Amino acid sequence: MTQSKRFKLTSPKEVRALLEHLGHRPNRGLGQNYLIDANILDIIAKAATVKPASTVLEIGPGLGALTERLLERFSRVVAIEKDETMVAHLHSRFPHLELIASDALDVDLEALFAGGINTVAANLPYSVGTRLVIEIIECAHRPDRLSLTLQKEVVDRMIAPVGTKQYGILAILTGLFYKNTRIKKISPTCFFPPPKVWSAVVKMEKHQKEMIDSLAYPSFKTLIKNCFSQRRKQIGTLLRKQGFTNSEAALQQANIHPSDRPERISIQQWIILHQTLFPLKRHTKTICRNN
């Protein structure tokens, strides 16, 4: 047994001692706020579980507190870790862990999901959390379930209902493919070192039926981003400024009043609106990463 295996990863005192043993100081720029609350870690692992035989991807395992629980639940665990010190530590502590030493933003996620990974569990860094979520959902072989720790403000935007100030691009794009549920708020005291803001665990369950065809997604995403960039303007005005000559008919088809603001338009209405504005952008099965 190596020395690192003697440290308890849910004890602040022992986590501090382990970091000193590794000669490592947490890098806030990399989002290295280690989750040390056993109850929260169990919640994340349980929320990620689809079936015992499934394969899970963990992004940014750090010291491995969540990794321990995933290895107990899943037949195969693949982890992506950027920090060289953490990579060496994880190799020592978990010899059977499939570890990819890289920045998650540089990894071909599509290839991983196509290779059989159907679940993601992660305590994502605040700085890249939203970007990673979008990259994952835009993969053609997107996973069946995600169990993620993110900044609470981000999770609030993911689950925001139509008509609220928080409803926008993130709720719509993730809502196209997943049902998002906030299952736990997390105090800063559950981390070492503690961040300055609250976090939350979100469970994302893939819809059984796709709401939009893959070829249509890029223009749909562009439409949403353009409209929400001026979210206080009326949708009729926004569409005219974007040069849509058929906007009046499209709004009528989607049962949207020209004076409505973007935040008042449901996902289903956006889909109908897009189908009318872009009648040929339909029916294929390839969404590429990094749209």
N, C-alpha and C positions, 0 to 999 in steps of 0.2 A: 504493500500500500504506500503510495507516495504521500509526501507531507501535505499536499494541497487537499487530499481527500479527508483530512481530519477537521477541516473547517466547516462549520454549519453555515449554509448560505442564507439562512433566514434570521441570523443573529447579527445585529448591528456591530456588536463588539468583535465577533469572529470575522465578519466581512471586512471590517477595518484592518484586522490582523492579517487576513489573507492578502489584501491589497498591499500592505506593507511588506509581506513575504514576497510578493511578486514584484516589488519595487515599482508599483503602478499608482498613478494619481488619476482619478476619473476625469475625463475630458468632457467638459460641458458642451463643447462644440460638436462632439460626436454623439451627444445625447446619452452619455454614460451615467445615467441615474439608475442604479441597480434596484430592482423590485425585490424587497426582502420580506414582505408579508405573506406568510404561508397560506392564509385563507384566500387571498387574492390570487396567488399563484395556482391554487387548486381550482378556483373558479375559471380561470383562463384555460387551463388544461381540460377541464370538463366540458366547457363550451366548445372547444375545438374538436371534441371526440364525435366522429360520425359512426365508426365501428372499429373494434380493436385491431382489425387487420389492415386498416388504412395507413397511408404514408403521410407524414406531416412535415412541413417546412417551417423552421424557426428562423427568423431574421433578427440578427443581433443578439445572440444568446448571452453575451457578456460572461459573467462568472458561472452561469449554468443552473441557476435556481429553477427556472422554468424547464430547462432541458431535462433535469432529473425526473420531473413529473411526466413529461412527454415520453421519455424512454420507458416508463412504467405502463403507459397506456397504448402506445403505438408499436407496431411491429418494425417500423422503419422511421428513423428521424434523420432529416437532412438539415443542416444548419449553415447559415452564411454569417461569417464574422470578419470584420475589417481589421480590427486591432490586433497587431502581431502578438502582444503579450497575452491577450485573451485566447488567441488561437493556440498558443503553446500550452496554456493552462487547460483548455478544453480537451486537447489531445491527451494530456496526462490524466485528467479526471475521468474522461469518458472515452476509452479506447475504441469502442464500437460505434461511436458517433460518426456519421458521414459529414465531414466538415469541408466547406468551401471557403477558403481564405481569400476574401474579396469584399469590395464594396457592393452592397446589394444592388445599387444603381447600375453597376457594370455587369451584372450577371444576366444571362439569357433566361429570364423567368419562363418564357414560353416553352423552352426546351425542357425545363424542369417539370412543368405541369404536364407537358405532353408525355413525359417519361413515367407518369403514374402518381405524382404527388397530387392529392385531392383536398388537402387541408393546409391552412396556414395558421400558426400561432406565434405571436410576437409581442414584445414590448418595444414598440417602434419609437425611434428618436423623434422628438418634436420637429426638428428642422427638415426632415424628409418624409415624415409620416404620410402626409396627404399625397405627395407625389408617388410614393410607393403603392398606396391604395389604388390610385388611378392606374398605374402601370399594371398592377395585378388584374384589375377588372377588365382591362383592355386586351388581355391575352385571349387567344382563340380557345385555348384549353383552360379556361379559368377554373379555379378550385371550387368544390362544392360548398366549402364553409371556411370562414375566417374568424378567428378569435383574437382580437387585437387590443392592446393598450395604446391609447392615443391621448393627446391633450383633450381635456373635457370640452373645450370650445369647438374642436374639430368634430368630436362625436355628436355634439348638439347640432351641428350643421348637417351631419349625415342623416339624423333622424327627424329633422325639422319638418313639420307638416306644412302643406301648402297654405299660403296666406300669412305666414309668419315672417318676421324680419330675418330669421336665420335660414329660411328656405332659399335655396339657390342652386348653383352649379353642382356642388358636391352631393346634395340630396338627390338631385335629378340623375346625374351620371351613375352614381352607385345604385340608385333605386331602379334603374333600367334592368339591372342584372341580379340584384340582391334585396332581400328583406333585412333591414338593419334594425337591431334591437340593442339598446343600452342596457347592460345587465348589472353594472356596478360602477359607482363613483369611487375614486381613489384619492385619499388625502395625500398631500406631499410627504407626510411622516411615514408613509409606507415604502419610501425609497431611501437609498443611501447613495450619494448625498441627496437630500430632499430638493426637488425642483421648486420653483417659485409659484407654480400654478397647480390646480387640481387636474387629475387625469380621469379616464373612464375606460371601462372595458366594453367593447362593442362586438356583438356577434352578427356575422353576415351570412345569411343562408341563401344560396343560389335559387332563383326562380326555376321551377320545372320547365317553363316555356319561355323562350326569349321574347322580349317585348319589342325588339327592333332588329332588323336584319343587319348583318355585319357591314355590308357595303354602305349602308345608310349612316352608319355611326359617325364617320368623320365630319360629314356636313351637318349632322344633328348636333354634334359637339360644338362646331363653329357657330351655329345658330344660337345655341344656348349661351355661349360665352359672349357673343356680340350683344345679345339682348340684356344680359345681366351686367354688362359693363356700364350700362346706363339704366339701372333697374328702377329708377324713379320716373322714367319717361313712360308714356303710354305705348302699348304694343303696336298699335296701328302706326304711330309715328316712327317707331323703331324699324318696322319692316319696310316702310316707304324709304327711309334713309339708307337701308341696305339694298335698295333697288328692286324689290320684289313687285312686279307688276300685277301679280295675282294674289296679293295679300288680302284684299277684301273678301274674296271668295274662300280663301284658305281659313281666315278667321271665322267666317260663318260656318264652314264645314266642321271646325273644331269647337263650335259653340263658345267662342271667345268674343267678348265685346272689345271693339277697337280702343276703348278707354282703359281697359284693364292693364295693370302693371305686370311685369314678368312674374313677380312673386305670387300672383293670384292665379296662375295657370298651372294645372296639375300635370303630372308626368304624362298621363294618357292624352290630355289635350295637346301637349307639346308634340307627342308622337303623331297625332292626326294632323296637326298644323304642318309639321315637317313633311309628311307624306304628300300633302297637297302642294306645298311650295317646291318640293323636289320629287316629282312623280316618277322619275326614272331611277332614283337611288334606292333600289330594293333588291332583295332576294339573292344573297350570296352567303358564304359561310366563312369569311376570313376577316378577322380583326387583327391588325398588326400591332405589335408593341411600339410604344413611343409615338402614338398618333399626335 
